[in-house]
Amino acid sequence: MSKKILLLHGWGGSDFPHWQSWVAGEIAKDYGEVCFLKFSDFDAPKLSLWKQELQKKLQSFQPDIVVCHSLANTLWFHLCNSTTMKTIEYLYLVAPPSLTCKVPELQEFFPILAPSNLYAKNSLLVGSSDDPYMHTNELESLANRLNINVKLLKNAGHINAQSGYGEWPWILKELQAKSKT
């Protein structure tokens, strides 16, 4: 039996050629159970609406694995800080923005405190040495506060299509392996 994988995009979505859309397609081609949630108005996100949409999807889909990219990490933190959730098996936090991000369009999401409980049995923080939204020293500090490991990619930007992450074989292999355990 394969595990259910939920992919959560950030500000602006993760349309093709972003690695999240590629991963969703690859998992589906292999008959895996995947949900690539499309949040409302992803170019002008609203925290309360996105939280409602995520809670509804968590309840209906009941994922085993969740993969957050960018602002979805912040959304996950908000949910962890404000409610009790069912614990998932694996959580991937990819390219989170600074907890004090100053992007004007996203101000209702920030600042945010790192949660004391991620509601995941296993978690991995994946960041880049040159992400414009999160410096490596803050990434390391966040990993320490969350008590999880970091996979630091060299010069991977924001780990999105603009920085060359359309096809991302590492994350696909990682999800396929976790899906079968």
Residue pairs with C-beta under 8 A, 6 or more apart in sequence:
2 31
2 32
2 33
2 179
2 180
3 33
3 63
3 64
3 65
3 89
3 178
3 179
3 180
3 181
4 33
4 34
4 35
4 61
4 62
4 63
4 64
4 65
5 27
5 32
5 33
5 34
5 35
5 63
5 64
5 65
5 66
5 67
5 175
5 179
6 34
6 35
6 37
6 57
6 58
6 61
6 63
6 65
6 66
6 67
7 14
7 20
7 23
7 24
7 34
7 35
7 36
7 37
7 67
7 69
8 37
8 39
8 54
8 66
8 67
8 68
8 69
8 72
8 75
8 76
9 18
9 20
9 36
9 37
9 38
9 39
9 42
9 69
9 70
9 72
10 42
10 68
10 69
10 70
10 71
10 72
10 73
10 95
10 97
11 42
11 43
11 45
11 70
11 71
11 103
11 105
11 106
12 42
12 43
13 38
13 39
13 42
13 43
14 20
14 21
14 36
14 69
14 160
15 21
16 22
16 166
17 161
17 166
18 160
18 161
18 165
18 166
19 159
19 160
19 161
19 165
19 166
19 167
19 168
19 171
20 36
20 67
20 69
21 36
22 166
22 167
22 168
22 172
23 34
23 67
23 168
23 171
23 172
23 175
24 34
24 36
26 172
27 33
27 34
27 172
27 175
27 176
27 179
28 34
30 176
32 176
32 179
35 57
35 61
35 63
37 53
37 54
37 57
39 45
39 49
39 50
39 53
39 54
40 46
40 49
40 50
40 53
41 49
44 105
45 71
45 105
45 106
45 109
46 108
47 75
47 78
47 108
47 109
50 75
51 75
51 78
51 79
51 82
54 75
54 76
54 79
55 79
55 83
58 85
58 86
62 86
63 88
64 88
64 89
64 90
64 179
65 88
65 89
65 90
65 91
65 92
65 175
65 178
65 179
66 76
66 88
66 90
66 91
66 92
66 120
67 91
67 92
67 94
67 171
67 175
68 75
68 76
68 91
68 92
68 93
68 94
68 96
69 94
69 95
69 159
69 160
70 94
70 95
70 96
70 97
70 133
70 158
70 160
71 97
71 106
71 109
73 93
73 94
73 95
73 96
73 97
74 96
74 97
74 99
74 101
74 109
74 110
74 112
75 109
76 91
76 93
76 118
77 99
77 112
77 113
77 114
77 115
78 109
78 112
79 85
80 115
80 117
80 118
80 119
81 112
81 113
81 115
84 119
85 119
86 119
87 119
87 120
87 121
88 119
88 120
88 121
89 120
89 121
89 122
89 178
90 120
90 121
90 122
90 123
90 124
90 178
91 118
91 119
91 120
91 122
91 123
91 124
92 123
92 124
92 126
92 171
92 174
93 123
93 124
93 125
93 126
93 146
93 148
94 126
94 127
94 159
94 171
95 126
95 127
95 128
95 131
95 133
95 134
95 158
95 159
95 160
96 125
96 127
96 133
96 134
96 139
96 142
97 103
97 106
97 133
97 134
98 133
98 134
98 135
98 138
99 110
99 111
99 112
99 113
99 114
99 138
99 142
100 110
100 111
101 109
101 110
101 111
101 133
102 110
103 133
114 142
114 145
114 146
115 146
118 146
118 148
123 146
123 148
124 148
124 149
124 150
124 151
125 139
125 142
125 143
125 146
125 148
125 149
125 150
125 151
126 150
126 151
126 153
126 159
126 171
127 134
127 136
127 139
127 150
127 151
127 152
127 153
127 159
128 152
128 153
128 154
128 155
128 156
128 157
128 158
128 159
128 163
129 136
129 152
129 153
129 154
129 155
129 156
130 155
130 156
130 157
131 139
131 156
131 157
131 158
131 159
132 157
132 158
133 158
134 142
136 152
139 150
139 152
140 150
143 149
143 150
153 159
156 163
156 164
156 165
157 163
157 164
159 165
159 168
